[in-house]
Amino acid sequence: MGSREVLGQAARLASSGLLLQVLFRLITFVLNAFILRFLSKEIVGIVNVRVPLGMFWSLLLGWVWLQLLEVPDPNAVPHYGSGVVLFGLSAVVELLGEPFWVLAQAQMFVKLKVIAESLSVILKSVLTAFLVLWSPHWGLYIFSLAQLFYTAVLVLCYVIYFTKLLGSSESTKQQTLPVSRMTDMLPSITRSRAFVNWKEAKLTWSFFKQSFLKQILTEGERYVMTFLNVLNFGDQGVYDIVNNLGSLVARLIFQPIEESFYIFFAKVLERGKDATLQKQEDMAVAATVLESLLKLALLVGLTITIFGFAYSQLALDIYGGVMLSSGSGPVLLRSYCLYVLLLAINGVTECFTFAAMSKEEVDRYNFTMLALSSSFLVLSYLLTQWCGSVGFILANCFNMGIRITQSLCFIHRYYRKSPHRPLVGLCLSPALLGAFALSGGITGISEVLLCCEQGWPARLAHIAVGALCLGMTIGTAFLTETRLIHFVRTQLGVSRLADKTL
């Protein structure tokens, strides 16, 4: 399969993933805004922060959560113990479906992912809303049962699909799969009578270490909250709501792009091989795609940062009422807007870096991430002691800045001997930078004059000012970033054409 065909599949996967994210995030956004009116901050804090469990860790950490850590007041958070057990069980169920998800992602089965994730998320949200309305006294039972139901539906969708696919000998998709029956997904002894393929095991171990360290860097503040009790349950709940709201765009746009184009780079580039030894056509396509993705990430991230500063308080007030819009909520969301910019750039740079690195380079990168993980945890604790929950976001910004620097250095070295310079995607035209600066100034003044205690007419005027500034900025981008616009248009066209052939 040529690089152009792989690019078309990756674009289709990214655009379908984007539409999928918009669909069920919109549904869950509305339902969560509704549910927040019926729950306390303490329950939200427990659900979202106190129960990050995995398969092996379900037993160990479940015991830690129940026996060693502070157990919340049963009157404020009922059924805490049962909730921990059910969350642990849901983690085990979800991991059982992981091989099917990996296979579907590698084969770019777009419709399967769309149907499975849409169905499971929508049903989970509906069940949560129903239980909150009819049995609010169930407490954590509501969220733990909904999470278990979500994982069961998700895994069942994948199992049913692959059972039917592998059972059909006439399917063209079945003939391209690396497995021929469901039992191939299970551990087995190879032809050489070895239970483990040590070459693949070493590579798997490298990625496991990398994933573990990324988990610390991504979710480390939650462990600091849990084990060091730097925030009470109410503050943890507000932080997590703001964190979820702030990362909404990252999950909507950046995550599908990162997942899809990691597959594209991994298929087009030969891992660990120098750029001069790669196929030059593939190198040119990969460089063009990387440059366009960097530009797109930078534009979206800057838009969120600039406009987010002036509309954070209004967004929180609409979403969660006074519980969120007063206190530390607006400051948290404004800080998170800056973090979203770094998230956007890091997602693109790391998806290329991890696809192009050799095993040895992955191992060296893991050592760097180990040091970064330790410093991140320490910095999270120190900054939280100094400036409260905002310290977690500042520590994340520091962590993300270091990771971006690492990836940019790798990309620079990778393309140093080639004529391609994809990092120019991080440079914007002076006119567009001026449009962003002007929009930031105008919306900032508008917030001071119109938001958010002068009633809905003033709020609507503030929103109108933002809409005009956003339109001016997007118009400037269309006029100045013509290569990016061409890339987006052509790849969306490729994805639509590919969809017709499914």
Secondary structure in CASP SS format (residue, H / E / C, confidence):
PFRMAT SS
TARGET T0000
AUTHOR 0000-0000-0000
METHOD secondary structure of the structure
MODEL  1
M C 1.00
G C 1.00
S H 1.00
R H 1.00
E H 1.00
V H 1.00
L H 1.00
G H 1.00
Q H 1.00
A H 1.00
A H 1.00
R H 1.00
L H 1.00
A H 1.00
S H 1.00
S H 1.00
G H 1.00
L H 1.00
L H 1.00
L H 1.00
Q H 1.00
V H 1.00
L H 1.00
F H 1.00
R H 1.00
L H 1.00
I H 1.00
T H 1.00
F H 1.00
V H 1.00
L H 1.00
N H 1.00
A H 1.00
F H 1.00
I H 1.00
L H 1.00
R H 1.00
F H 1.00
L C 1.00
S C 1.00
K H 1.00
E H 1.00
I H 1.00
V H 1.00
G H 1.00
I H 1.00
V H 1.00
N H 1.00
V H 1.00
R C 1.00
V C 1.00
P C 1.00
L C 1.00
G C 1.00
M H 1.00
F H 1.00
W H 1.00
S H 1.00
L H 1.00
L H 1.00
L H 1.00
G H 1.00
W H 1.00
V H 1.00
W H 1.00
L H 1.00
Q H 1.00
L H 1.00
L C 1.00
E C 1.00
V C 1.00
P C 1.00
D C 1.00
P C 1.00
N C 1.00
A C 1.00
V C 1.00
P C 1.00
H C 1.00
Y H 1.00
G H 1.00
S H 1.00
G H 1.00
V H 1.00
V H 1.00
L H 1.00
F H 1.00
G H 1.00
L H 1.00
S H 1.00
A H 1.00
V H 1.00
V H 1.00
E H 1.00
L H 1.00
L H 1.00
G C 1.00
E H 1.00
P H 1.00
F H 1.00
W H 1.00
V H 1.00
L H 1.00
A H 1.00
Q H 1.00
A H 1.00
Q C 1.00
M C 1.00
F C 1.00
V H 1.00
K H 1.00
L H 1.00
K H 1.00
V H 1.00
I H 1.00
A H 1.00
E H 1.00
S H 1.00
L H 1.00
S H 1.00
V H 1.00
I H 1.00
L H 1.00
K H 1.00
S H 1.00
V H 1.00
L H 1.00
T H 1.00
A H 1.00
F H 1.00
L H 1.00
V H 1.00
L H 1.00
W H 1.00
S C 1.00
P H 1.00
H H 1.00
W H 1.00
G C 1.00
L H 1.00
Y H 1.00
I H 1.00
F H 1.00
S H 1.00
L H 1.00
A H 1.00
Q H 1.00
L H 1.00
F H 1.00
Y H 1.00
T H 1.00
A H 1.00
V H 1.00
L H 1.00
V H 1.00
L H 1.00
C H 1.00
Y H 1.00
V H 1.00
I H 1.00
Y H 1.00
F H 1.00
T H 1.00
K H 1.00
L H 1.00
L H 1.00
G C 1.00
S C 1.00
S C 1.00
E C 1.00
S C 1.00
T H 1.00
K H 1.00
Q H 1.00
Q H 1.00
T C 1.00
L C 1.00
P C 1.00
V C 1.00
S C 1.00
R C 1.00
M H 1.00
T H 1.00
D H 1.00
M H 1.00
L C 1.00
P C 1.00
S C 1.00
I C 1.00
T C 1.00
R C 1.00
S C 1.00
R C 1.00
A C 1.00
F C 1.00
V C 1.00
N C 1.00
W H 1.00
K H 1.00
E H 1.00
A H 1.00
K H 1.00
L H 1.00
T H 1.00
W H 1.00
S H 1.00
F H 1.00
F H 1.00
K H 1.00
Q H 1.00
S H 1.00
F H 1.00
L H 1.00
K H 1.00
Q H 1.00
I H 1.00
L H 1.00
T H 1.00
E H 1.00
G H 1.00
E H 1.00
R H 1.00
Y H 1.00
V H 1.00
M H 1.00
T H 1.00
F H 1.00
L H 1.00
N C 1.00
V C 1.00
L C 1.00
N C 1.00
F H 1.00
G H 1.00
D H 1.00
Q H 1.00
G H 1.00
V H 1.00
Y H 1.00
D H 1.00
I H 1.00
V H 1.00
N H 1.00
N H 1.00
L H 1.00
G H 1.00
S C 1.00
L H 1.00
V H 1.00
A H 1.00
R H 1.00
L H 1.00
I H 1.00
F H 1.00
Q H 1.00
P H 1.00
I H 1.00
E H 1.00
E H 1.00
S H 1.00
F H 1.00
Y H 1.00
I H 1.00
F H 1.00
F H 1.00
A H 1.00
K H 1.00
V H 1.00
L C 1.00
E C 1.00
R C 1.00
G C 1.00
K C 1.00
D C 1.00
A H 1.00
T H 1.00
L H 1.00
Q C 1.00
K C 1.00
Q H 1.00
E H 1.00
D H 1.00
M H 1.00
A H 1.00
V H 1.00
A H 1.00
A H 1.00
T H 1.00
V H 1.00
L H 1.00
E H 1.00
S H 1.00
L H 1.00
L H 1.00
K H 1.00
L H 1.00
A H 1.00
L H 1.00
L H 1.00
V H 1.00
G H 1.00
L H 1.00
T H 1.00
I H 1.00
T H 1.00
I H 1.00
F H 1.00
G H 1.00
F H 1.00
A H 1.00
Y H 1.00
S H 1.00
Q H 1.00
L H 1.00
A H 1.00
L H 1.00
D H 1.00
I H 1.00
Y H 1.00
G H 1.00
G C 1.00
V H 1.00
M H 1.00
L H 1.00
S H 1.00
S C 1.00
G C 1.00
S C 1.00
G H 1.00
P H 1.00
V H 1.00
L H 1.00
L H 1.00
R H 1.00
S H 1.00
Y H 1.00
C H 1.00
L H 1.00
Y H 1.00
V H 1.00
L H 1.00
L H 1.00
L H 1.00
A H 1.00
I H 1.00
N H 1.00
G H 1.00
V H 1.00
T H 1.00
E H 1.00
C H 1.00
F H 1.00
T H 1.00
F H 1.00
A H 1.00
A H 1.00
M C 1.00
S C 1.00
K H 1.00
E H 1.00
E H 1.00
V H 1.00
D H 1.00
R H 1.00
Y H 1.00
N H 1.00
F H 1.00
T H 1.00
M H 1.00
L H 1.00
A H 1.00
L H 1.00
S H 1.00
S H 1.00
S H 1.00
F H 1.00
L H 1.00
V H 1.00
L H 1.00
S H 1.00
Y H 1.00
L H 1.00
L H 1.00
T H 1.00
Q H 1.00
W H 1.00
C H 1.00
G C 1.00
S C 1.00
V H 1.00
G H 1.00
F H 1.00
I H 1.00
L H 1.00
A H 1.00
N H 1.00
C H 1.00
F H 1.00
N H 1.00
M H 1.00
G H 1.00
I H 1.00
R H 1.00
I H 1.00
T H 1.00
Q H 1.00
S H 1.00
L H 1.00
C H 1.00
F H 1.00
I H 1.00
H H 1.00
R H 1.00
Y H 1.00
Y C 1.00
R C 1.00
K C 1.00
S C 1.00
P C 1.00
H C 1.00
R C 1.00
P H 1.00
L H 1.00
V H 1.00
G H 1.00
L H 1.00
C C 1.00
L C 1.00
S C 1.00
P H 1.00
A H 1.00
L H 1.00
L H 1.00
G H 1.00
A H 1.00
F H 1.00
A H 1.00
L H 1.00
S H 1.00
G H 1.00
G H 1.00
I H 1.00
T H 1.00
G H 1.00
I H 1.00
S H 1.00
E H 1.00
V H 1.00
L H 1.00
L H 1.00
C C 1.00
C C 1.00
E C 1.00
Q C 1.00
G C 1.00
W H 1.00
P H 1.00
A H 1.00
R H 1.00
L H 1.00
A H 1.00
H H 1.00
I H 1.00
A H 1.00
V H 1.00
G H 1.00
A H 1.00
L H 1.00
C H 1.00
L H 1.00
G H 1.00
M H 1.00
T H 1.00
I H 1.00
G H 1.00
T H 1.00
A H 1.00
F H 1.00
L H 1.00
T H 1.00
E C 1.00
T H 1.00
R H 1.00
L H 1.00
I H 1.00
H H 1.00
F H 1.00
V H 1.00
R H 1.00
T H 1.00
Q H 1.00
L H 1.00
G H 1.00
V H 1.00
S H 1.00
R H 1.00
L H 1.00
A H 1.00
D H 1.00
K H 1.00
T H 1.00
L C 1.00
END
